[in-house]
Amino acid sequence: MHASTVLPAAQLVVTAALVGWMITGFTHLPGRWLRWKMFCRATFTIISLTGTKDGRTEPVNVYDYLSPGSFILGPPQLQAIVSHLTDNGRYDRIDGHGRLLSATGEQPITVKDSHVAL
């Protein structure tokens, strides 16, 4: 009977310790976004782009050009995709605006005349 009460108590202690560790993992790093240690070095871009070709515009989804399952998109990767789309003649220019999210916080990001700027 003693072993049957020790096991649930040990499970409760381990579960409480794990929950406490996960909660504190979200609070150590500065910034509003991505404070969990798993994401502390990741950079995410949320952006709306418009491509122009021969005077006509259409929305551009940069995530169509990432590898399957990939969702981390920083400024260098965004610039590489924008350059690829303009260099191969798909668009004359690409413009847009959005937000860059990282462990240091949130900041605006723009694409003007196919150049990424923070």
N, C-alpha and C positions, 0 to 999 in steps of 0.2 A: 504494500500500500504506500510505503514511503517513496519508492521509485516513481510511482505514477503521479505524485504531486510535485516532484522535483523537475521532471521533464517539462510540464506546462509552465512552471515558474521560470525555468531557464529560457524557454522559447519566448516568453513575454519580455524578459530582460534583453535578450538579443534583438528582438524586434524593436523595442524602445530605443536601444542604442543605435540601430541602423536608421531609424526615422530621425533621431536627433542629429546624426552625422549628415544625412541628406539635407536637412533643413539648414544647418550651419554652412553647408557647402554653397548655398545660394547667397550668402551674405558677406563673404570675405573680400571679394574684389570690388574695385570702384566701378562706377557706371550703372546705368539703369538696365541694360540688356546683358544677357549671357553671363551672369555671374557664377553659374555653376562651373566647377572645375573642368568638366567634360568639354565645355564650349569656350573656355577662357581665351583660347588662341584662335578661335574661328572668327571670320568676318563674313557677314551676310549683307547682300545688297538687295533692296526692294526698289525696283525702278520701272518706270513706264517710258518706253522708247517709241519713237516714230521714225520710220525710214522714208526717205524721199528719193524717187526715181522718175526722171523726166517730168517733174512738176506734180506728180501724184504722190500722196502720202498714204502710208499704211502702218498699223502697229507692228512692232518687232518684239517677239518673245525670245529673249536671250537664253532662256532655259532650254529651248529646243536645240541649242548648239552645245550644251554640256553633255558629258558622258552620262549614260543611264544611271540613275540613283544618286547623282551628284547634285547638291543644292548649295554648296558653299561657293560664293562668287564675290571675290574681292576686286578692287579697282584694276590690278594688272590683268586678271582674267577677263574682266568686262572690256578693257581696252583691246585685248587680243581678239575677242569676238567681233567687236565693232570694226576693227581694222580689217579682219577677214571679210566681213560683209561688204565693206566699201572697196577693198582691193580687188575682189573678184567680180565687181561690177553689179552686184545684186542691188545696191543702193548707191546713189550719188553722195548722200550724207545721212547721218543719223543724229537725232537730237532727243533729249529727254531729261527727266529729273526724278529724283527719288531720295532714299535714305540709306546710309551706310551704318550698319549695326555691328558693334564690336564690344570687347570687354571694357574699353575706355568710354563707352557711351554711344550716343547717336549723333550723326552729323549729316548735313545735306550733301548730296552728290549730284552733279549735272553732267550731261553729255551735250556739248555744243559743237556743231560742225564736225562731228565724228571724233572729238577729243574728250576724254574723261577728265573731270576736274572735281576736286573736293572743295 
